Amino acid sequence: MPFIIQKSASSFEIISSFKDLKLLTDNLTHCLLLTYLEKTLSFPVHIGWAANTDGQTV
């Protein structure tokens, strides 16, 4: 999966295709990335999703 990762002072932004988003979230039902990060990291993780399909954010 190709990603663009941008780091800011207090967060990361990961940009990918809608196809990859659906793959990471089991067709938008469960976030496999969040599950992995919660098991791996010793601090709380929060993920927000946005998608742009046909020029509209969903």
All heavy atoms as TSV, in Angstrom:
chain	resi	resn	atom	element	x	y	z
A	1	MET	N	N	0.835	-1.178	0.000
A	1	MET	CA	C	0.000	0.000	0.000
A	1	MET	C	C	0.882	1.243	0.000
A	1	MET	O	O	1.663	1.429	0.926
A	1	MET	CB	C	-0.876	0.034	1.239
A	1	MET	CG	C	-2.113	-0.784	1.150
A	1	MET	SD	S	-3.069	-0.611	2.671
A	1	MET	CE	C	-3.022	-2.305	3.176
A	2	PRO	N	N	0.728	2.073	-0.978
A	2	PRO	CA	C	1.494	3.330	-0.964
A	2	PRO	C	C	0.824	4.377	-0.087
A	2	PRO	O	O	-0.387	4.560	-0.128
A	2	PRO	CB	C	1.475	3.751	-2.436
A	2	PRO	CG	C	0.233	3.136	-2.983
A	2	PRO	CD	C	0.014	1.866	-2.206
A	3	PHE	N	N	1.612	5.016	0.758
A	3	PHE	CA	C	1.110	6.069	1.643
A	3	PHE	C	C	1.975	7.310	1.495
A	3	PHE	O	O	3.168	7.215	1.219
A	3	PHE	CB	C	1.190	5.656	3.118
A	3	PHE	CG	C	0.311	4.520	3.508
A	3	PHE	CD1	C	0.855	3.363	4.022
A	3	PHE	CD2	C	-1.063	4.615	3.397
A	3	PHE	CE1	C	0.048	2.317	4.409
A	3	PHE	CE2	C	-1.881	3.571	3.788
A	3	PHE	CZ	C	-1.329	2.419	4.289
A	4	ILE	N	N	1.389	8.452	1.753
A	4	ILE	CA	C	2.127	9.684	1.977
A	4	ILE	C	C	1.929	9.993	3.454
A	4	ILE	O	O	0.796	10.072	3.927
A	4	ILE	CB	C	1.586	10.836	1.108
A	4	ILE	CG1	C	1.765	10.507	-0.370
A	4	ILE	CG2	C	2.278	12.144	1.474
A	4	ILE	CD1	C	1.077	11.486	-1.294
A	5	ILE	N	N	3.017	10.141	4.197
A	5	ILE	CA	C	2.928	10.392	5.637
A	5	ILE	C	C	3.488	11.778	5.921
A	5	ILE	O	O	4.618	12.089	5.537
A	5	ILE	CB	C	3.702	9.330	6.436
A	5	ILE	CG1	C	3.147	7.939	6.128
A	5	ILE	CG2	C	3.637	9.634	7.928
A	5	ILE	CD1	C	3.931	6.809	6.734
A	6	GLN	N	N	2.687	12.597	6.581
A	6	GLN	CA	C	3.102	13.948	6.957
A	6	GLN	C	C	3.055	14.056	8.473
A	6	GLN	O	O	2.057	13.689	9.089
A	6	GLN	CB	C	2.173	14.984	6.327
A	6	GLN	CG	C	2.188	14.947	4.813
A	6	GLN	CD	C	1.193	15.903	4.186
A	6	GLN	OE1	O	0.262	16.365	4.828
A	6	GLN	NE2	N	1.392	16.192	2.914
A	7	LYS	N	N	4.139	14.562	9.073
A	7	LYS	CA	C	4.222	14.703	10.528
A	7	LYS	C	C	4.054	16.169	10.906
A	7	LYS	O	O	4.641	17.045	10.297
A	7	LYS	CB	C	5.579	14.199	11.019
A	7	LYS	CG	C	5.732	14.236	12.516
A	7	LYS	CD	C	7.084	13.679	12.912
A	7	LYS	CE	C	7.180	13.580	14.407
A	7	LYS	NZ	N	7.762	14.731	15.038
A	8	SER	N	N	3.239	16.417	11.924
A	8	SER	CA	C	3.137	17.761	12.501
A	8	SER	C	C	3.601	17.685	13.949
A	8	SER	O	O	4.056	16.639	14.400
A	8	SER	CB	C	1.704	18.293	12.397
A	8	SER	OG	O	0.860	17.593	13.283
A	9	ALA	N	N	3.453	18.760	14.688
A	9	ALA	CA	C	3.943	18.811	16.069
A	9	ALA	C	C	3.311	17.738	16.964
A	9	ALA	O	O	3.981	17.171	17.818
A	9	ALA	CB	C	3.697	20.191	16.663
A	10	SER	N	N	2.034	17.462	16.774
A	10	SER	CA	C	1.359	16.525	17.685
A	10	SER	C	C	0.608	15.397	16.985
A	10	SER	O	O	-0.154	14.677	17.625
A	10	SER	CB	C	0.378	17.305	18.565
A	10	SER	OG	O	-0.623	17.880	17.758
A	11	SER	N	N	0.811	15.232	15.676
A	11	SER	CA	C	0.067	14.182	14.980
A	11	SER	C	C	0.760	13.783	13.680
A	11	SER	O	O	1.739	14.407	13.267
A	11	SER	CB	C	-1.353	14.663	14.670
A	11	SER	OG	O	-1.313	15.726	13.731
A	12	PHE	N	N	0.218	12.748	13.066
A	12	PHE	CA	C	0.639	12.316	11.745
A	12	PHE	C	C	-0.579	12.318	10.843
A	12	PHE	O	O	-1.688	12.000	11.283
A	12	PHE	CB	C	1.191	10.880	11.780
A	12	PHE	CG	C	2.528	10.765	12.436
A	12	PHE	CD1	C	2.628	10.544	13.792
A	12	PHE	CD2	C	3.680	10.861	11.691
A	12	PHE	CE1	C	3.848	10.427	14.407
A	12	PHE	CE2	C	4.916	10.747	12.290
A	12	PHE	CZ	C	5.010	10.522	13.649
A	13	GLU	N	N	-0.379	12.637	9.579
A	13	GLU	CA	C	-1.440	12.527	8.589
A	13	GLU	C	C	-0.967	11.529	7.543
A	13	GLU	O	O	0.133	11.649	7.002
A	13	GLU	CB	C	-1.695	13.881	7.929
A	13	GLU	CG	C	-2.799	13.838	6.908
A	13	GLU	CD	C	-3.117	15.202	6.324
A	13	GLU	OE1	O	-2.779	16.216	6.967
A	13	GLU	OE2	O	-3.689	15.243	5.236
A	14	ILE	N	N	-1.784	10.517	7.304
A	14	ILE	CA	C	-1.454	9.490	6.317
A	14	ILE	C	C	-2.450	9.609	5.173
A	14	ILE	O	O	-3.665	9.537	5.390
A	14	ILE	CB	C	-1.514	8.076	6.934
A	14	ILE	CG1	C	-0.534	7.983	8.107
A	14	ILE	CG2	C	-1.212	7.023	5.879
A	14	ILE	CD1	C	-0.654	6.695	8.894
A	15	ILE	N	N	-1.944	9.777	3.978
A	15	ILE	CA	C	-2.798	9.935	2.805
A	15	ILE	C	C	-2.661	8.687	1.943
A	15	ILE	O	O	-1.548	8.235	1.649
A	15	ILE	CB	C	-2.385	11.195	2.004
A	15	ILE	CG1	C	-2.486	12.431	2.913
A	15	ILE	CG2	C	-3.243	11.346	0.753
A	15	ILE	CD1	C	-1.861	13.665	2.336
A	16	SER	N	N	-3.800	8.128	1.573
A	16	SER	CA	C	-3.799	6.934	0.724
A	16	SER	C	C	-5.022	6.984	-0.184
A	16	SER	O	O	-5.837	7.892	-0.103
A	16	SER	CB	C	-3.818	5.668	1.575
A	16	SER	OG	O	-5.057	5.518	2.217
A	17	SER	N	N	-5.175	5.984	-0.977
A	17	SER	CA	C	-6.333	5.911	-1.868
A	17	SER	C	C	-7.554	5.400	-1.092
A	17	SER	O	O	-7.429	4.784	-0.026
A	17	SER	CB	C	-6.041	4.963	-3.035
A	17	SER	OG	O	-5.966	3.630	-2.558
A	18	PHE	N	N	-8.723	5.656	-1.639
A	18	PHE	CA	C	-9.963	5.152	-1.027
A	18	PHE	C	C	-9.960	3.622	-1.023
A	18	PHE	O	O	-10.400	2.994	-0.066
A	18	PHE	CB	C	-11.179	5.695	-1.773
A	18	PHE	CG	C	-12.487	5.382	-1.110
A	18	PHE	CD1	C	-12.788	5.882	0.138
A	18	PHE	CD2	C	-13.418	4.579	-1.739
A	18	PHE	CE1	C	-13.991	5.595	0.766
A	18	PHE	CE2	C	-14.625	4.283	-1.126
A	18	PHE	CZ	C	-14.906	4.793	0.121
A	19	LYS	N	N	-9.394	3.036	-2.060
A	19	LYS	CA	C	-9.280	1.569	-2.130
A	19	LYS	C	C	-8.468	1.037	-0.954
A	19	LYS	O	O	-8.861	0.073	-0.299
A	19	LYS	CB	C	-8.630	1.171	-3.452
A	19	LYS	CG	C	-8.377	-0.295	-3.612
A	19	LYS	CD	C	-7.649	-0.567	-4.918
A	19	LYS	CE	C	-7.204	-2.012	-5.000
A	19	LYS	NZ	N	-6.387	-2.267	-6.189
A	20	ASP	N	N	-7.325	1.680	-0.660
A	20	ASP	CA	C	-6.498	1.250	0.465
A	20	ASP	C	C	-7.185	1.512	1.805
A	20	ASP	O	O	-7.057	0.726	2.739
A	20	ASP	CB	C	-5.132	1.926	0.423
A	20	ASP	CG	C	-4.274	1.402	-0.714
A	20	ASP	OD1	O	-4.505	0.274	-1.174
A	20	ASP	OD2	O	-3.356	2.135	-1.140
A	21	LEU	N	N	-7.914	2.622	1.910
A	21	LEU	CA	C	-8.688	2.905	3.120
A	21	LEU	C	C	-9.686	1.790	3.384
A	21	LEU	O	O	-9.812	1.298	4.505
A	21	LEU	CB	C	-9.412	4.247	3.000
A	21	LEU	CG	C	-10.394	4.585	4.120
A	21	LEU	CD1	C	-9.676	4.692	5.457
A	21	LEU	CD2	C	-11.142	5.856	3.805
A	22	LYS	N	N	-10.377	1.352	2.351
A	22	LYS	CA	C	-11.343	0.262	2.513
A	22	LYS	C	C	-10.649	-1.035	2.927
A	22	LYS	O	O	-11.176	-1.794	3.738
A	22	LYS	CB	C	-12.145	0.076	1.231
A	22	LYS	CG	C	-13.125	1.222	0.984
A	22	LYS	CD	C	-13.844	1.102	-0.337
A	22	LYS	CE	C	-14.799	-0.046	-0.302
A	22	LYS	NZ	N	-15.611	-0.136	-1.530
A	23	LEU	N	N	-9.458	-1.263	2.413
A	23	LEU	CA	C	-8.704	-2.461	2.782
A	23	LEU	C	C	-8.270	-2.394	4.252
A	23	LEU	O	O	-8.407	-3.372	4.996
A	23	LEU	CB	C	-7.480	-2.606	1.876
A	23	LEU	CG	C	-6.596	-3.812	2.109
A	23	LEU	CD1	C	-7.363	-5.103	1.845
A	23	LEU	CD2	C	-5.372	-3.745	1.219
A	24	LEU	N	N	-7.770	-1.234	4.695
A	24	LEU	CA	C	-7.332	-1.061	6.088
A	24	LEU	C	C	-8.478	-1.145	7.093
A	24	LEU	O	O	-8.262	-1.452	8.261
A	24	LEU	CB	C	-6.658	0.297	6.263
A	24	LEU	CG	C	-5.195	0.405	5.889
A	24	LEU	CD1	C	-4.752	1.850	5.930
A	24	LEU	CD2	C	-4.355	-0.437	6.819
A	25	THR	N	N	-9.680	-0.835	6.650
A	25	THR	CA	C	-10.821	-0.768	7.569
A	25	THR	C	C	-11.837	-1.885	7.326
A	25	THR	O	O	-12.989	-1.768	7.728
A	25	THR	CB	C	-11.528	0.591	7.437
A	25	THR	OG1	O	-11.992	0.746	6.094
A	25	THR	CG2	C	-10.610	1.728	7.807
A	26	ASP	N	N	-11.414	-2.949	6.678
A	26	ASP	CA	C	-12.320	-4.072	6.401
A	26	ASP	C	C	-13.624	-3.562	5.787
A	26	ASP	O	O	-14.705	-3.770	6.322
A	26	ASP	CB	C	-12.572	-4.870	7.681
A	26	ASP	CG	C	-13.215	-6.219	7.407
A	26	ASP	OD1	O	-13.131	-6.712	6.274
A	26	ASP	OD2	O	-13.819	-6.774	8.348
A	27	ASN	N	N	-13.457	-2.854	4.666
A	27	ASN	CA	C	-14.585	-2.273	3.929
A	27	ASN	C	C	-15.364	-1.270	4.781
A	27	ASN	O	O	-16.584	-1.268	4.822
A	27	ASN	CB	C	-15.496	-3.347	3.346
A	27	ASN	CG	C	-16.276	-2.825	2.167
A	27	ASN	OD1	O	-15.816	-1.938	1.459
A	27	ASN	ND2	N	-17.455	-3.372	1.950
A	28	LEU	N	N	-14.591	-0.435	5.502
A	28	LEU	CA	C	-15.122	0.663	6.326
A	28	LEU	C	C	-15.911	0.189	7.549
A	28	LEU	O	O	-16.745	0.906	8.076
A	28	LEU	CB	C	-15.979	1.624	5.481
A	28	LEU	CG	C	-15.327	2.187	4.224
A	28	LEU	CD1	C	-16.311	3.040	3.441
A	28	LEU	CD2	C	-14.071	2.966	4.564
A	29	THR	N	N	-15.615	-1.007	8.047
A	29	THR	CA	C	-16.337	-1.530	9.209
A	29	THR	C	C	-15.484	-1.634	10.470
A	29	THR	O	O	-16.007	-1.558	11.579
A	29	THR	CB	C	-16.930	-2.917	8.923
A	29	THR	OG1	O	-15.863	-3.826	8.631
A	29	THR	CG2	C	-17.913	-2.868	7.769
A	30	HIS	N	N	-14.179	-1.838	10.333
A	30	HIS	CA	C	-13.308	-2.038	11.502
A	30	HIS	C	C	-11.898	-1.596	11.130
A	30	HIS	O	O	-11.381	-1.982	10.096
A	30	HIS	CB	C	-13.293	-3.525	11.887
A	30	HIS	CG	C	-12.415	-3.823	13.052
A	30	HIS	ND1	N	-12.788	-3.550	14.339
A	30	HIS	CD2	C	-11.181	-4.360	13.132
A	30	HIS	CE1	C	-11.821	-3.917	15.158
A	30	HIS	NE2	N	-10.828	-4.406	14.436
A	31	CYS	N	N	-11.268	-0.810	11.962
A	31	CYS	CA	C	-9.945	-0.257	11.655
A	31	CYS	C	C	-8.836	-1.190	12.133
A	31	CYS	O	O	-8.519	-1.249	13.315
A	31	CYS	CB	C	-9.792	1.125	12.282
A	31	CYS	SG	S	-8.198	1.850	11.891
A	32	LEU	N	N	-8.250	-1.918	11.196
A	32	LEU	CA	C	-7.162	-2.830	11.525
A	32	LEU	C	C	-5.920	-2.083	11.991
A	32	LEU	O	O	-5.195	-2.560	12.868
A	32	LEU	CB	C	-6.828	-3.699	10.308
A	32	LEU	CG	C	-8.001	-4.501	9.731
A	32	LEU	CD1	C	-7.584	-5.200	8.446
A	32	LEU	CD2	C	-8.508	-5.496	10.753
A	33	LEU	N	N	-5.681	-0.898	11.457
A	33	LEU	CA	C	-4.544	-0.085	11.875
A	33	LEU	C	C	-4.688	0.340	13.333
A	33	LEU	O	O	-3.741	0.233	14.118
A	33	LEU	CB	C	-4.406	1.145	10.974
A	33	LEU	CG	C	-3.312	2.138	11.344
A	33	LEU	CD1	C	-1.940	1.471	11.315
A	33	LEU	CD2	C	-3.354	3.340	10.418
A	34	LEU	N	N	-5.863	0.783	13.732
A	34	LEU	CA	C	-6.089	1.188	15.118
A	34	LEU	C	C	-5.897	0.004	16.065
A	34	LEU	O	O	-5.264	0.131	17.114
A	34	LEU	CB	C	-7.479	1.788	15.294
A	34	LEU	CG	C	-7.828	2.259	16.705
A	34	LEU	CD1	C	-6.856	3.325	17.187
A	34	LEU	CD2	C	-9.253	2.784	16.754
A	35	THR	N	N	-6.403	-1.136	15.704
A	35	THR	CA	C	-6.234	-2.337	16.528
A	35	THR	C	C	-4.754	-2.634	16.739
A	35	THR	O	O	-4.310	-2.888	17.864
A	35	THR	CB	C	-6.929	-3.544	15.879
A	35	THR	OG1	O	-8.316	-3.257	15.745
A	35	THR	CG2	C	-6.756	-4.800	16.702
A	36	TYR	N	N	-3.979	-2.577	15.667
A	36	TYR	CA	C	-2.544	-2.828	15.760
A	36	TYR	C	C	-1.861	-1.785	16.653
A	36	TYR	O	O	-1.073	-2.134	17.540
A	36	TYR	CB	C	-1.915	-2.826	14.365
A	36	TYR	CG	C	-0.417	-2.842	14.407
A	36	TYR	CD1	C	0.272	-4.018	14.675
A	36	TYR	CD2	C	0.319	-1.678	14.198
A	36	TYR	CE1	C	1.661	-4.034	14.742
A	36	TYR	CE2	C	1.703	-1.681	14.265
A	36	TYR	CZ	C	2.360	-2.860	14.530
A	36	TYR	OH	O	3.726	-2.874	14.604
A	37	LEU	N	N	-2.147	-0.514	16.425
A	37	LEU	CA	C	-1.496	0.546	17.194
A	37	LEU	C	C	-1.851	0.478	18.678
A	37	LEU	O	O	-0.992	0.694	19.535
A	37	LEU	CB	C	-1.856	1.919	16.626
A	37	LEU	CG	C	-1.297	2.216	15.240
A	37	LEU	CD1	C	-1.842	3.533	14.713
A	37	LEU	CD2	C	0.222	2.195	15.231
A	38	GLU	N	N	-3.096	0.166	19.007
A	38	GLU	CA	C	-3.504	0.048	20.410
A	38	GLU	C	C	-2.759	-1.080	21.118
A	38	GLU	O	O	-2.443	-0.974	22.302
A	38	GLU	CB	C	-5.009	-0.158	20.508
A	38	GLU	CG	C	-5.807	1.074	20.188
A	38	GLU	CD	C	-7.303	0.851	20.213
A	38	GLU	OE1	O	-7.767	-0.288	19.978
A	38	GLU	OE2	O	-8.020	1.819	20.468
A	39	LYS	N	N	-2.478	-2.163	20.403
A	39	LYS	CA	C	-1.750	-3.287	20.999
A	39	LYS	C	C	-0.259	-3.008	21.116
A	39	LYS	O	O	0.416	-3.549	21.986
A	39	LYS	CB	C	-1.949	-4.549	20.153
A	39	LYS	CG	C	-3.339	-5.123	20.224
A	39	LYS	CD	C	-3.453	-6.356	19.351
A	39	LYS	CE	C	-4.862	-6.907	19.374
A	39	LYS	NZ	N	-5.001	-8.073	18.484
A	40	THR	N	N	0.265	-2.153	20.241
A	40	THR	CA	C	1.699	-1.938	20.144
A	40	THR	C	C	2.204	-0.755	20.959
A	40	THR	O	O	3.291	-0.814	21.531
A	40	THR	CB	C	2.084	-1.721	18.664
A	40	THR	OG1	O	1.605	-2.829	17.898
A	40	THR	CG2	C	3.579	-1.603	18.485
A	41	LEU	N	N	1.431	0.317	21.024
A	41	LEU	CA	C	1.885	1.553	21.661
A	41	LEU	C	C	1.433	1.645	23.114
A	41	LEU	O	O	0.404	1.090	23.481
A	41	LEU	CB	C	1.370	2.762	20.872
A	41	LEU	CG	C	1.808	2.813	19.409
A	41	LEU	CD1	C	1.121	3.952	18.693
A	41	LEU	CD2	C	3.327	2.932	19.308
A	42	SER	N	N	2.185	2.379	23.910
A	42	SER	CA	C	1.859	2.503	25.331
A	42	SER	C	C	1.054	3.766	25.641
A	42	SER	O	O	0.849	4.086	26.800
A	42	SER	CB	C	3.155	2.519	26.145
A	42	SER	OG	O	3.938	3.641	25.767
A	43	PHE	N	N	0.587	4.464	24.614
A	43	PHE	CA	C	-0.208	5.676	24.809
A	43	PHE	C	C	-1.462	5.612	23.949
A	43	PHE	O	O	-1.522	4.844	22.983
A	43	PHE	CB	C	0.622	6.934	24.481
A	43	PHE	CG	C	1.278	6.889	23.129
A	43	PHE	CD1	C	0.607	7.304	21.985
A	43	PHE	CD2	C	2.581	6.428	22.999
A	43	PHE	CE1	C	1.210	7.271	20.748
A	43	PHE	CE2	C	3.199	6.390	21.759
A	43	PHE	CZ	C	2.501	6.808	20.634
A	44	PRO	N	N	-2.489	6.380	24.289
A	44	PRO	CA	C	-3.748	6.341	23.536
A	44	PRO	C	C	-3.563	6.831	22.100
A	44	PRO	O	O	-2.772	7.735	21.828
A	44	PRO	CB	C	-4.670	7.292	24.291
A	44	PRO	CG	C	-3.996	7.617	25.556
A	44	PRO	CD	C	-2.556	7.301	25.420
A	45	VAL	N	N	-4.304	6.221	21.201
A	45	VAL	CA	C	-4.267	6.575	19.783
A	45	VAL	C	C	-5.685	6.917	19.341
A	45	VAL	O	O	-6.637	6.221	19.703
A	45	VAL	CB	C	-3.725	5.401	18.937
A	45	VAL	CG1	C	-3.772	5.728	17.453
A	45	VAL	CG2	C	-2.315	5.037	19.362
A	46	HIS	N	N	-5.810	7.973	18.568
A	46	HIS	CA	C	-7.103	8.373	18.010
A	46	HIS	C	C	-6.940	8.519	16.507
A	46	HIS	O	O	-5.975	9.129	16.049
A	46	HIS	CB	C	-7.573	9.689	18.619
A	46	HIS	CG	C	-7.619	9.659	20.104
A	46	HIS	ND1	N	-8.666	9.087	20.795
A	46	HIS	CD2	C	-6.738	10.079	21.033
A	46	HIS	CE1	C	-8.426	9.177	22.089
A	46	HIS	NE2	N	-7.254	9.772	22.256
A	47	ILE	N	N	-7.874	7.955	15.751
A	47	ILE	CA	C	-7.810	8.020	14.297
A	47	ILE	C	C	-9.104	8.622	13.771
A	47	ILE	O	O	-10.199	8.251	14.197
A	47	ILE	CB	C	-7.596	6.619	13.679
A	47	ILE	CG1	C	-6.230	6.073	14.094
A	47	ILE	CG2	C	-7.718	6.679	12.161
A	47	ILE	CD1	C	-5.903	4.718	13.523
A	48	GLY	N	N	-8.974	9.540	12.850
A	48	GLY	CA	C	-10.121	10.105	12.138
A	48	GLY	C	C	-9.946	9.840	10.659
A	48	GLY	O	O	-8.831	9.838	10.138
A	49	TRP	N	N	-11.034	9.570	9.978
A	49	TRP	CA	C	-10.967	9.251	8.554
A	49	TRP	C	C	-11.757	10.281	7.750
A	49	TRP	O	O	-12.785	10.765	8.192
A	49	TRP	CB	C	-11.588	7.880	8.280
A	49	TRP	CG	C	-10.909	6.749	8.990
A	49	TRP	CD1	C	-11.351	6.132	10.126
A	49	TRP	CD2	C	-9.705	6.096	8.622
A	49	TRP	NE1	N	-10.479	5.132	10.495
A	49	TRP	CE2	C	-9.453	5.087	9.576
A	49	TRP	CE3	C	-8.801	6.260	7.579
A	49	TRP	CZ2	C	-8.363	4.257	9.512
A	49	TRP	CZ3	C	-7.707	5.416	7.531
A	49	TRP	CH2	C	-7.481	4.431	8.488
A	50	ALA	N	N	-11.282	10.539	6.569
A	50	ALA	CA	C	-12.024	11.353	5.607
A	50	ALA	C	C	-11.703	10.784	4.231
A	50	ALA	O	O	-10.609	10.285	3.988
A	50	ALA	CB	C	-11.603	12.811	5.672
A	51	ALA	N	N	-12.664	10.838	3.357
A	51	ALA	CA	C	-12.458	10.322	2.003
A	51	ALA	C	C	-13.076	11.271	1.000
A	51	ALA	O	O	-14.124	11.852	1.242
A	51	ALA	CB	C	-13.094	8.933	1.865
A	52	ASN	N	N	-12.407	11.411	-0.124
A	52	ASN	CA	C	-12.909	12.245	-1.197
A	52	ASN	C	C	-13.176	11.350	-2.391
A	52	ASN	O	O	-12.253	10.806	-2.984
A	52	ASN	CB	C	-11.884	13.321	-1.544
A	52	ASN	CG	C	-12.433	14.322	-2.537
A	52	ASN	OD1	O	-13.111	13.949	-3.476
A	52	ASN	ND2	N	-12.138	15.573	-2.317
A	53	THR	N	N	-14.435	11.154	-2.703
A	53	THR	CA	C	-14.809	10.353	-3.859
A	53	THR	C	C	-15.682	11.219	-4.768
A	53	THR	O	O	-16.602	11.885	-4.309
A	53	THR	CB	C	-15.590	9.085	-3.456
A	53	THR	OG1	O	-16.749	9.461	-2.748
A	53	THR	CG2	C	-14.735	8.174	-2.587
A	54	ASP	N	N	-15.355	11.255	-6.020
A	54	ASP	CA	C	-16.100	12.063	-6.991
A	54	ASP	C	C	-16.154	13.528	-6.593
A	54	ASP	O	O	-17.165	14.187	-6.787
A	54	ASP	CB	C	-17.514	11.512	-7.199
A	54	ASP	CG	C	-17.500	10.106	-7.759
A	54	ASP	OD1	O	-16.562	9.771	-8.511
A	54	ASP	OD2	O	-18.402	9.328	-7.438
A	55	GLY	N	N	-15.088	14.026	-5.967
A	55	GLY	CA	C	-15.006	15.435	-5.637
A	55	GLY	C	C	-15.742	15.850	-4.384
A	55	GLY	O	O	-15.782	17.019	-4.031
A	56	GLN	N	N	-16.340	14.904	-3.640
A	56	GLN	CA	C	-17.054	15.251	-2.411
A	56	GLN	C	C	-16.459	14.477	-1.256
A	56	GLN	O	O	-16.142	13.306	-1.370
A	56	GLN	CB	C	-18.543	14.927	-2.536
A	56	GLN	CG	C	-19.244	15.714	-3.598
A	56	GLN	CD	C	-20.744	15.437	-3.604
A	56	GLN	OE1	O	-21.256	14.737	-2.752
A	56	GLN	NE2	N	-21.419	16.015	-4.566
A	57	THR	N	N	-16.299	15.135	-0.125
A	57	THR	CA	C	-15.788	14.464	1.061
A	57	THR	C	C	-16.916	13.690	1.720
A	57	THR	O	O	-18.003	14.193	1.892
A	57	THR	CB	C	-15.202	15.484	2.052
A	57	THR	OG1	O	-14.156	16.197	1.384
A	57	THR	CG2	C	-14.638	14.802	3.276
A	58	VAL	N	N	-16.631	12.414	2.080
A	58	VAL	CA	C	-17.637	11.568	2.731
A	58	VAL	C	C	-17.137	11.148	4.093
A	58	VAL	O	O	-15.986	11.184	4.384
A	58	VAL	CB	C	-17.962	10.311	1.890
A	58	VAL	CG1	C	-18.675	10.733	0.643
A	58	VAL	CG2	C	-16.736	9.494	1.576
